Amino acid sequence: MPLALLQHCTFTGPALPKPFVRFELEKKLTKAKLIHKITGNEGKELQEAWTVYRRKLRELATRGGAVRVRNHIILPLLKLL
């Protein structure tokens, strides 16, 4: 899975040069287990988790509040990230 960061971000300066982001960053993140697999059972579980998360975001449009946002948005997002 090539990272799609280059389509959405602009990298400048020495910290994250474009060649590093394009060719090395994904390897480093995968080695550190910071990228979830998007295929197989893990991919299916990840997709299902995001589907549930999106549904909870839609529910907030009708009724919300600080505690509800924490319980239904922030805490599940922490698990996904």
JOVENTA-V13458 format. One record per residue. N is the residue number from 0. SS is DSSP state (~ for helix, > for strand, _ for the rest). PHI is phi in whole degrees, 0 to 359 (none if undefined). Layout:
# JOVENTA-V13458
{{N SS PHI} {N SS PHI}}
This chain:
# JOVENTA-V13458
{{0 _ none} {1 _ 289} {2 _ 294} {3 _ 263} {4 ~ 299} {5 ~ 295} {6 ~ 285} {7 ~ 247} {8 _ 231} {9 _ 243} {10 _ 253} {11 _ 226} {12 _ 88} {13 _ 280} {14 _ 292} {15 _ 227} {16 _ 293} {17 ~ 306} {18 ~ 298} {19 ~ 296} {20 ~ 298} {21 ~ 289} {22 ~ 247} {23 _ 240} {24 ~ 301} {25 ~ 300} {26 ~ 298} {27 ~ 295} {28 ~ 293} {29 ~ 293} {30 ~ 298} {31 _ 277} {32 _ 59} {33 _ 257} {34 _ 244} {35 _ 282} {36 _ 288} {37 _ 250} {38 _ 237} {39 ~ 69} {40 ~ 296} {41 ~ 298} {42 ~ 295} {43 ~ 295} {44 ~ 297} {45 ~ 297} {46 ~ 298} {47 ~ 296} {48 ~ 297} {49 ~ 291} {50 ~ 297} {51 ~ 298} {52 ~ 298} {53 ~ 299} {54 ~ 299} {55 ~ 294} {56 ~ 296} {57 ~ 297} {58 ~ 296} {59 ~ 295} {60 _ 298} {61 _ 270} {62 _ 209} {63 _ 210} {64 _ 150} {65 ~ 301} {66 ~ 292} {67 ~ 297} {68 ~ 299} {69 ~ 299} {70 ~ 287} {71 ~ 255} {72 ~ 240} {73 ~ 293} {74 ~ 297} {75 ~ 296} {76 ~ 294} {77 ~ 301} {78 ~ 295} {79 ~ 288} {80 _ 274}}
